[in-house]
């Protein structure tokens, strides 16, 4: 997997830096605000998805792998597949 939550964190801070640029014109600020709204919207979905995956992993850890059949999003993977 190429994208990690740390990458999201880096994108958010980069966007914050763009918003903090004091040399931006009013139009450029408005454009960055629109971009920020889009970034925040997508970011919220990514975080919610990661939270759901974590909750599912906790469920499996607490109750055993047999609950995995009720969680089609979770499937057994080898460590090699997780690294990709």
N, C-alpha and C positions, 0 to 999 in steps of 0.2 A: 504494500500500500504506500503510495507516495505522500499523500496529505495526512498530516498529523494535527492534533489539537494545538500543538506549539506553533504550527504554521498559521493557524487561524489567529492565534494571539499576536503573531508578528504582523499579520495583515491589519488587525485592529489598531495596533500601535502606529503602523505606517499611515493609516487613514487619519489618526489623531494628529500626527505630525503635519499632514497636508492641511488639515483644518486650522492648525496653529500658525500657518505661514502668514506673517503680517504683510507680505508683499502682494497678496491676492487682491484682485479687483472685486467689486461687489458681485459681478457676474460669475467670476471664478469661485467665489465663496458659495454662491447659490448652487453652482454645479457640484461643488464638493459636498455640500449639505445633502443634495439629492443622492449622490454616490454613497455617502455615509448611511443614509436611510436604507438603501439597497443592501449594503454590506451588513448592517445590523440585522436586517430581516433574514438574510441567508444565514448569518452567524447564529441567530437564535434557533433556527431549524437544525443546524449542525449540532449545537449544544444539546438540544432536546433529544436528538437521535442518539448521541453519545450517552446521555443519561438513561435512556431506555435500554440501550445495550448493557450498560453497567448494572441496571436493575435485574435484567435477565440473567446476567452472569452470576450475580449474587444469589438469585433464586436457585440456579443450578448448583452453586457452591453449598448452599444451605440444605438443599433437599435431594441432591444427587442428580446424576445425568439422566435418569428416567424421565424427568420433567421436560427434557429437551424435545421429546416428541410432540409436546404441546406448544413448543416455541419454534415454528418453522424458520424464523430468522436466524436462530442459532443452530449451527451444525458442527459436528466434530471436525476439527482441522488439525493438521500436523503443524509443528512449529515452523517448518519450512514454508508452508502456505501463508502463515501469518506474517512472515518476513517480507513477502512479495508486495 
